[in-house]
């Protein structure tokens, strides 16, 4: 089964771009469902009340490759700003790219840096998920990265899987930082290309 991670970012855009990112996740979930692939919002990076600055989603299934090709690149959302009604700008851009995570991390994060939260599983594939409070969100305090796991049946399994995913993300960030000699893309607000969108979404 094909398994793909996609990194979606609002870059250094204004709050409307974070609103667009929240809407983008809903649009992508609906599209994944139509294509018959599994869609999971795994990671949200710190934002504000309007939405996260970026996110990592996992798509799996026979049609995951086709799904990824539809969204890789610049995404343009067209809507009037709900924050500045008189503002003339209606086009808000996001960036979407594939993300290769290591299969395993050398070390796990220090548990003293982690905050766990359990909640009721829902969202993608919700009709097939356990309706107990088995989903787990883990937040890494030093970076603000939050990872969700809700695929497993038990809270204990989801907790373990969330930490495993977080460790892989932190390892990828450290590897990129070492390679490029600067802070990782996960810790930065990437500049998003404005123009040549692969998708224009009116919402």
C-alpha positions in Angstrom: 0.0 0.0 0.0 1.4 3.4 -1.0 2.1 5.7 1.9 2.9 9.4 1.3 3.6 12.3 3.6 2.7 15.8 2.4 3.9 19.0 4.1 1.5 21.9 3.6 2.5 25.4 4.7 1.1 29.0 4.8 4.6 30.3 4.8 5.0 33.9 5.9 1.5 34.7 4.7 -1.0 36.7 6.7 -3.7 35.1 9.0 -5.9 34.5 5.9 -3.4 32.0 4.7 -3.8 30.1 7.9 -7.5 30.1 7.4 -6.9 28.8 3.9 -4.8 26.0 5.4 -7.7 24.9 7.6 -10.0 24.9 4.6 -7.4 23.1 2.5 -7.3 20.2 5.0 -11.1 19.8 4.7 -10.9 19.9 0.9 -8.1 17.4 0.7 -9.9 15.0 3.1 -13.0 15.1 0.9 -10.9 14.5 -2.2 -9.1 11.6 -0.6 -12.4 10.0 0.4 -13.6 10.3 -3.2 -10.5 8.6 -4.4 -10.8 5.9 -1.8 -7.5 6.6 0.0 -7.0 7.1 3.7 -6.2 10.6 4.8 -4.8 11.5 8.2 -3.8 14.9 9.5 -0.8 13.8 11.6 1.0 17.0 12.5 0.1 20.6 13.2 2.7 23.3 13.6 2.1 26.2 15.9 -0.2 28.9 14.7 -2.9 31.0 16.3 -6.7 31.1 16.6 -7.0 31.3 12.8 -5.2 28.0 12.2 -1.8 26.3 12.1 1.2 27.7 10.1 1.8 24.3 8.5 0.7 20.7 8.7 1.9 17.2 7.7 -0.7 14.8 6.3 -0.4 11.2 5.6 -2.1 9.6 2.6 -2.2 5.9 2.0 -3.8 3.5 -0.4 -3.7 2.5 -4.1 -4.7 6.0 -5.2 -2.4 7.9 -2.8 0.1 8.7 -5.7 -2.6 10.2 -7.8 -3.9 12.2 -4.9 -0.4 13.6 -4.1 0.2 14.7 -7.7 -3.0 16.7 -7.6 -1.8 18.9 -4.7 2.0 19.1 -5.0 3.0 22.7 -5.7 1.4 26.0 -5.1 -2.3 26.1 -4.0 -4.4 29.2 -4.5 -7.5 29.7 -2.4 -10.0 32.4 -3.5 -12.2 34.0 -0.9 -12.9 37.4 0.7 -11.1 38.0 3.9 -13.3 37.4 6.9 -10.9 39.5 9.0 -10.6 42.5 6.8 -13.9 42.9 4.8 -12.7 46.0 2.9 -9.4 44.4 1.9 -9.2 44.0 -1.8 -7.1 40.9 -1.9 -8.9 37.6 -2.5 -6.1 35.2 -3.4 -4.3 33.3 -0.7 -1.5 30.9 -1.3 -0.2 27.7 0.3 2.6 25.4 -0.6 2.4 21.6 -0.7 5.4 19.3 -1.1 6.3 15.7 -0.4 8.1 14.9 2.9 10.4 12.0 3.3 10.7 10.9 6.9 13.2 8.4 8.2 11.8 4.9 8.8 13.1 5.1 12.4 14.6 7.7 14.7 17.9 7.2 16.5 16.4 8.4 19.7 13.0 9.2 21.1 12.2 12.7 22.5 12.6 13.3 26.2 9.2 12.5 27.8 9.6 15.5 30.0 9.3 17.6 26.8 6.0 16.0 25.9 2.4 16.8 26.7 -0.3 14.2 25.9 -4.0 14.7 25.3 -6.6 12.0 24.6 -9.8 12.6 22.6 -12.5 10.8 20.7 -11.4 9.5 17.3 -13.1 11.1 14.4 -12.5 12.8 11.1 -11.1 10.8 8.1 -12.6 7.3 8.2 -14.5 8.1 11.3 -17.2 5.6 10.6 -14.6 2.8 10.8 -12.9 4.1 13.9 -13.3 3.2 17.6 -15.6 5.7 19.2 -13.9 5.6 22.6 -11.4 8.3 23.7 -8.6 6.4 22.0 -7.0 9.1 19.8 -3.9 10.8 21.2 -2.3 14.1 20.5 1.3 14.7 21.7 2.9 18.1 21.8 6.6 18.6 21.8 7.1 21.7 24.0 10.6 22.8 22.7 9.4 23.1 19.0 5.6 23.4 19.4 5.1 20.4 17.0 1.9 18.5 17.7 1.3 15.0 16.4 -2.0 13.1 16.3 -2.5 9.3 16.1 -6.0 7.8 15.9 -5.6 4.8 13.6 -5.0 2.3 16.4 -7.7 0.7 18.6 -6.2 1.5 22.0 -5.0 4.8 23.6 -1.8 3.1 24.5 -1.1 2.1 20.9 -1.9 5.5 19.6 0.3 7.2 22.2 3.2 5.0 21.2 2.6 5.7 17.5 2.3 9.4 18.0 5.7 9.5 19.8 7.2 7.4 17.0 6.0 9.8 14.3 7.2 12.8 16.3 10.6 11.2 16.7 10.8 10.7 12.9 9.9 14.3 12.3 12.4 15.6 14.8 15.1 13.3 13.2 14.2 14.6 9.7 14.4 18.2 11.0 17.8 17.6 12.6 19.2 15.9 9.5 18.0 18.9 7.3 19.5 21.3 9.8 22.9 19.6 9.7 22.9 19.4 5.9 22.0 23.0 5.3 23.7 24.6 8.3 20.6 26.4 9.5 17.3 25.8 11.2 15.1 23.2 9.7 12.2 24.0 7.4 10.0 22.6 10.2 11.1 25.5 12.4 10.7 28.2 9.7 7.9 29.8 7.9 8.8 28.9 4.3 8.2 31.4 1.5 5.3 30.1 -0.6 5.4 30.6 -4.4 2.6 32.9 -5.4 1.7 32.0 -9.0 1.5 28.9 -11.2 -0.9 27.1 -8.8 -1.6 23.4 -9.4 -5.0 24.0 -7.8 -7.3 27.0 -7.6 -9.9 26.5 -4.9 -12.8 28.8 -4.4 -14.2 28.6 -0.8 
